[in-house]
Amino acid sequence: MIKKAVRMKLYPGLKKEYAKRHNDLWPEMREMLKAHGAKSYSIFFDPETDFLFGYLEIEDEEKWAQTADTEINRKWWDYMEDVMDTNLDHSPVAVDLEQVFEL
């Protein structure tokens, strides 16, 4: 299993909307994530900075990278573009975080 962590930026005041959209995650999005090897995926919010911290456990980096090319993922990016910092293709601006400790 591979552990990954990323940092993303939520627009101020939109935590409730962000959480609502994820609580109502489309079934086909959930299925796609699992089909591409996501075993666990959690997102945490820092209210002082509006940063989001995603933690994932995946099976394979190559398989996971293919999520970006799925139609449902691109639809999700378009849906989320108005609540968070995104790239020109509406993908979230995400910074990979380096693991420095594990117990």
C-alpha positions as CSV (number, residue, x, y, z in Angstrom):
1,M,0.0,0.0,0.0
2,I,1.2,3.5,-0.9
3,K,0.4,6.5,1.4
4,K,0.0,9.9,-0.1
5,A,-0.8,13.3,1.3
6,V,-1.6,16.5,-0.6
7,R,-2.4,20.1,0.3
8,M,-5.1,22.0,-1.5
9,K,-6.6,25.5,-0.9
10,L,-10.3,26.1,-0.2
11,Y,-11.8,29.6,-0.9
12,P,-12.6,31.4,2.4
13,G,-16.0,30.7,3.8
14,L,-16.8,27.7,1.7
15,K,-16.0,24.8,4.1
16,K,-19.7,23.9,4.6
17,E,-20.3,23.8,0.8
18,Y,-17.1,21.8,0.3
19,A,-18.1,19.3,3.0
20,K,-21.7,19.0,1.6
21,R,-20.5,18.2,-1.9
22,H,-18.2,15.5,-0.5
23,N,-20.8,14.1,1.8
24,D,-23.0,13.8,-1.3
25,L,-20.2,12.3,-3.4
26,W,-21.6,10.9,-6.6
27,P,-21.8,7.1,-6.6
28,E,-19.9,6.9,-10.0
29,M,-17.1,9.1,-8.5
30,R,-16.8,6.8,-5.5
31,E,-16.7,3.7,-7.8
32,M,-14.1,5.3,-10.0
33,L,-11.8,6.1,-7.0
34,K,-12.1,2.5,-5.8
35,A,-11.6,1.1,-9.3
36,H,-8.3,3.0,-9.5
37,G,-7.0,1.6,-6.3
38,A,-8.1,4.0,-3.5
39,K,-8.3,2.0,-0.3
40,S,-8.8,5.0,1.9
41,Y,-9.2,8.8,1.3
42,S,-9.7,11.4,3.9
43,I,-9.6,15.2,3.7
44,F,-9.0,17.5,6.6
45,F,-9.6,21.3,6.9
46,D,-7.4,23.9,8.6
47,P,-9.7,26.8,9.6
48,E,-6.7,29.2,10.2
49,T,-5.5,28.9,6.6
50,D,-8.3,27.4,4.6
51,F,-5.9,24.7,3.5
52,L,-7.3,21.2,2.9
53,F,-5.1,18.2,3.6
54,G,-5.9,15.0,1.7
55,Y,-4.6,11.6,2.9
56,L,-4.9,8.6,0.6
57,E,-3.9,5.0,0.7
58,I,-3.6,3.6,-2.8
59,E,-2.5,0.4,-4.5
60,D,-0.4,1.7,-7.4
61,E,0.8,5.2,-8.4
62,E,0.4,4.5,-12.2
63,K,-3.2,3.3,-11.7
64,W,-4.0,6.2,-9.5
65,A,-2.6,8.7,-12.0
66,Q,-5.1,7.5,-14.5
67,T,-8.0,9.0,-12.5
68,A,-7.2,12.4,-14.0
69,D,-8.1,11.1,-17.4
70,T,-11.6,9.8,-16.5
71,E,-14.7,11.6,-17.6
72,I,-16.2,11.5,-14.1
73,N,-13.1,13.0,-12.5
74,R,-13.1,15.9,-15.0
75,K,-16.8,16.4,-14.3
76,W,-16.0,16.5,-10.6
77,W,-13.2,19.1,-11.1
78,D,-15.6,21.3,-13.0
79,Y,-18.1,20.9,-10.2
80,M,-15.6,21.9,-7.5
81,E,-13.9,24.7,-9.4
82,D,-15.9,27.4,-7.7
83,V,-15.0,26.5,-4.2
84,M,-11.3,25.9,-4.4
85,D,-8.0,27.0,-6.0
86,T,-7.7,25.2,-9.4
87,N,-5.5,25.0,-12.4
88,L,-6.7,26.0,-15.9
89,D,-8.2,22.5,-16.5
90,H,-10.1,22.9,-13.2
91,S,-8.0,20.3,-11.4
92,P,-7.3,21.3,-7.9
93,V,-4.0,23.0,-7.2
94,A,-2.4,20.2,-5.2
95,V,1.0,20.1,-3.5
96,D,2.3,16.6,-2.7
97,L,3.4,16.4,1.0
98,E,6.4,14.5,2.1
99,Q,6.0,12.0,5.0
100,V,8.5,12.7,7.7
101,F,7.2,10.5,10.5
102,E,5.0,7.4,11.2
103,L,4.3,5.5,14.4
